[in-house]
Amino acid sequence: MDVELAISRKVKILGLDYRKSEDELIWCSSTMEVSKLFWVSGYLICMEVPEKSFEHEIETGEFIISQLCFTKCPKYERFKSIARGGQIPVVDMSSMKLFQEIAKVLATRESST
């Protein structure tokens, strides 16, 4: 059996916005019916990835994120409470290279907002 590793060459983020608070990001994600949030390096992240993005990645090696919103979140928690009741899961992505690289971009972007 031959195993080939084909890591994405590039990640393209089409829209990137800093949210002023966790509550703002969580409320927006819940109204947009996002199923989960991500946490890495002190940031809470909400991402919108188009379905065609995965097909595009296979064909070109380029992964597309249509919208990424983020805010500071020093401590990881498995769930965040939603204002209207309920919870949204948060996935710790600290060990994933893709998210480590995204966090580097967020750190530079945050300092310019």
C-alpha positions in Angstrom: 0.0 0.0 0.0 1.3 3.4 -1.0 0.4 6.3 1.3 0.8 9.8 -0.1 0.7 12.9 2.1 -0.7 15.9 0.2 -0.7 18.8 2.7 -2.4 22.0 1.6 0.1 24.5 0.1 -2.0 27.6 0.9 -4.9 28.8 2.9 -6.8 31.7 1.6 -9.1 33.7 4.0 -11.5 35.9 2.0 -12.9 37.8 5.0 -11.3 38.4 8.4 -12.9 40.3 11.2 -12.0 41.0 14.9 -15.0 40.9 17.3 -14.9 43.1 20.4 -16.1 40.3 22.8 -16.7 36.6 23.2 -20.4 37.4 23.6 -20.5 39.2 20.2 -18.8 36.3 18.4 -20.9 33.7 20.1 -24.2 35.5 19.4 -23.3 36.0 15.8 -22.2 32.3 15.3 -25.5 31.1 16.9 -27.7 33.2 14.7 -25.7 32.0 11.7 -26.3 28.4 12.9 -22.6 27.6 13.1 -22.3 24.2 14.7 -18.9 24.7 16.5 -16.3 27.2 17.3 -12.5 26.8 17.4 -9.9 27.8 20.0 -6.1 28.2 19.4 -3.4 30.3 21.1 -5.8 32.4 23.1 -8.3 33.1 20.3 -11.9 32.0 19.8 -12.6 31.5 16.1 -15.7 31.2 14.0 -15.1 30.0 10.4 -17.3 29.7 7.4 -16.0 27.2 4.9 -17.9 26.7 1.6 -18.7 23.1 0.7 -16.8 23.5 -2.6 -13.7 24.5 -0.6 -12.8 20.8 0.0 -13.1 20.0 -3.7 -11.0 23.0 -4.6 -8.4 22.0 -2.0 -8.1 18.5 -3.6 -7.7 20.0 -7.1 -5.4 22.9 -6.3 -3.9 22.4 -2.8 -5.4 25.7 -1.8 -7.9 25.7 1.1 -10.5 28.5 1.0 -12.1 30.0 4.2 -14.9 32.5 3.1 -15.2 34.2 6.5 -13.2 34.1 9.7 -14.2 36.0 12.9 -12.1 36.0 16.0 -11.7 37.4 19.5 -9.5 37.1 22.5 -10.2 34.1 24.7 -7.3 33.3 27.1 -8.8 30.1 28.5 -10.1 27.1 26.6 -13.5 25.8 27.5 -15.3 22.9 25.8 -18.6 24.8 25.6 -19.7 28.4 25.4 -23.1 29.5 26.6 -25.5 31.1 24.1 -27.5 34.1 25.3 -30.8 32.6 24.2 -30.0 29.3 26.0 -28.1 26.3 25.1 -24.4 25.9 24.3 -22.0 25.8 21.4 -19.1 23.4 21.4 -15.5 24.7 21.2 -12.8 22.5 19.7 -9.2 23.0 20.9 -7.1 23.1 17.7 -3.8 23.9 19.4 -2.1 20.9 18.1 -3.0 21.4 14.4 -0.5 23.2 12.2 -3.2 24.9 10.1 -4.7 26.6 13.1 -1.2 27.5 14.5 -0.5 29.3 11.3 -3.9 31.0 11.4 -3.2 32.2 15.0 0.0 33.8 13.8 -1.9 35.8 11.3 -4.6 36.7 13.9 -1.9 38.0 16.3 -0.6 40.5 13.7 -4.1 41.4 12.6 -5.3 42.1 16.2 -2.5 44.5 16.9 -3.5 46.6 13.8 -7.2 46.8 14.8 
